[in-house]
Structures are given as C-alpha cells and as structure tokens.
Amino acid sequence: MNYIWLFLIIVSFIFATINGKMPDVINALLKSSQDAVSIAFSLIGIMAFWLGMVKIAQKSGLIKAFSKAISPIFGFIFKDVKKDSEAFSNIALNFSANTLGLTNAATPFGIKAMEELQKENLADKKVATNSMCTLLAMNTAGFQLVPASVLAILTAAGAKNPTEIILPVLIVTTISFISAIIISKILEKVF
C-alpha cells in the first residue's frame, strides 16, 4: 500500500511540475497538513471522553450487562462458539463498542475474539472458520447507534449540526449489518 501512495505522490508532483501548478500543490499540501493537525488535536478531547465513557461502562458492568442481553442473538448467529467461551464474550464486547461508535475501543476486542476463535479452530488453522468470517463481516459492516468517531470529526471540522447524521447512519449501518450477517450465513452453507 505504501508503494501505491508513493507512486501517486510522485505522479502528482510530476504532473504539477509539467503543468506549472507546483506552487498550488505545495500550498495545498501545507494547508491540508495544518488542517490535519488541528482536527487531530480537537479529536483528542472528544475521543478521550468517549473512551473514558467506555471504561466507566466496563468498570460498572454496563457492557457486560449489554453483552448478556445480546448473547441470545449472538448464540443464534455464532452457533459453533461455546457460550462460556472467551471468544463469545469478546465478540459481545466488540459489538458493544462498535455499537457505541468507538471503533478504537472495539478493535482490541475484535482481535482478541479472532485469536480465541483461532484457538477453537480445530479443523484447519490456515482456513478461517464460519464464525471468524461472520465476525469479520459484522465488523466490516459496522453497526452503530452512536457514530461517536464521525460526530467527533464533524465537530472538530466545525459542522453546524453534526448530530443530523445519526438517523441516516443508524439506517445505513443497520441495513449493512443485517446484510453482512445474511450473506455470511448464505456463503457459510455454500462453502
């Protein structure tokens, strides 16, 4: 991937030089770098707040309670994973964090769930299990009740009403999430 980015940058500079637009490219490069830094700094506070909320939810047992509430649904989706398995609880925690839009907090749970699913993979360690594929599809679809990361970016960028995206995000992520599970279950039967 790095080679692709390097190629695109070099080609951009070559075309800018040929077309006499190098000052424009340099100005845009400096301006976008400055904007990136200011957005990153404004995201720190918002992300720290949401990650802190997740930590409080973890310590208070709220995420575990939510995980228990959704476990019957996940028991149906992940039939080959034992309910008392470490993988099952990590899948529930991963889903909980993704639902709150905290993808940064969800990633470690997803990785840990995949590691645990791999431990339970007794058939062929080089081939992903159906549960692993379903978890990957669910994470890729990314169901979110509260798109915290997107709200943080919009707020940092100075959007007038960043919360107006909540309903469209909820609709789209619900459709993509359900579609991902259905397609995963269909392909599970085919392969």
QUIQUI-V533865 format. One record per pair of residues at least 12 apart in sequence whose ideal C-beta (glycine too) atoms are under 6 Angstrom apart, sorted by the first residue. I is the first residue (numbers start at 0). J is the second residue. D is the distance in whole Angstrom. If there is no record, write none. Layout:
# QUIQUI-V533865
i=<I;I>
j=<J;J>
d=<D;D>
This chain:
# QUIQUI-V533865
i=<38;41;42;42;45;49;49;50;53;53;62;65;66;77;79;80;85;86;86;86;89;89;89;90;92;93;93;93;93;97;98;99;100;100;100;100;100;101;102;109;116;116;129;132;133;136;136;137;140;140;140;141;142;142;143;143;146>
j=<155;155;151;155;151;101;147;104;101;104;95;95;91;130;130;130;115;112;115;116;108;111;112;112;108;105;108;109;112;141;144;145;143;145;146;147;148;147;148;138;130;131;187;183;183;179;183;179;175;176;179;172;172;176;168;172;168>
d=<5;4;5;5;4;6;5;6;5;5;5;5;3;5;6;5;5;5;3;5;5;5;4;5;4;5;4;4;6;6;5;5;5;5;4;4;6;6;6;6;5;5;5;6;4;4;4;6;4;4;4;6;5;4;6;5;5>
